[in-house]
Each structure stands twice: as structure tokens, then as C-alpha cells.
Amino acid sequence: IGTGRLPELSYLEQIYALLSDLVAQYLPQDIAVRYVYGGSLNENNVASITHIPQVDGFLIGHSSLDFQKFKNMISLCV
């Protein structure tokens, strides 16, 4: 978090799939688990992460401090 670099999307997909599988294996099915991504998000990469099926939302840090950038990021996700 905070490196300014986004991991390869294929790597993120593998990690979130693994997390999802582990949670399904060890927690009862009636427990809802939400997954967020909290890495270095910006206007250039946020839309690509929305395509990872397990990612339910984002923890947006520095990019949220600039209202216009934050607004643009939200519009790219809906």
C-alpha cells in the first residue's frame, strides 16, 4: 500500500480467488465477507480492478484528497 505501483491484474485475481476459497472453506456459508482493494489506486487503474469478481470495493487513500480525481474514479467504477 502506498507504493504507487499496481500489481499485475492476473496476480490480484489469483490472490482474491485464493482468499475467497479459503474463506469459503473455513467460514460458515451464512457469513458474508466483503473484499476491498486498498493499493495504489488512481484514475488510470481503478476501472481495471473492478473486473476482478471478488473485489467488492476500494479503500482509496491519497487519490481521495483531490475531489475531481476522486469524482472521476467513482464515475469510472459505475
Buried (B, 14 or more C-beta within 10 A) or exposed (E): EEEEEBEEEEEBBEBBEEEBEEEEEEEEEEEEEEBEBEBBBBBEBBEEBBEBEBBEEBEBEEBBEEEEBBEBBEEBEE
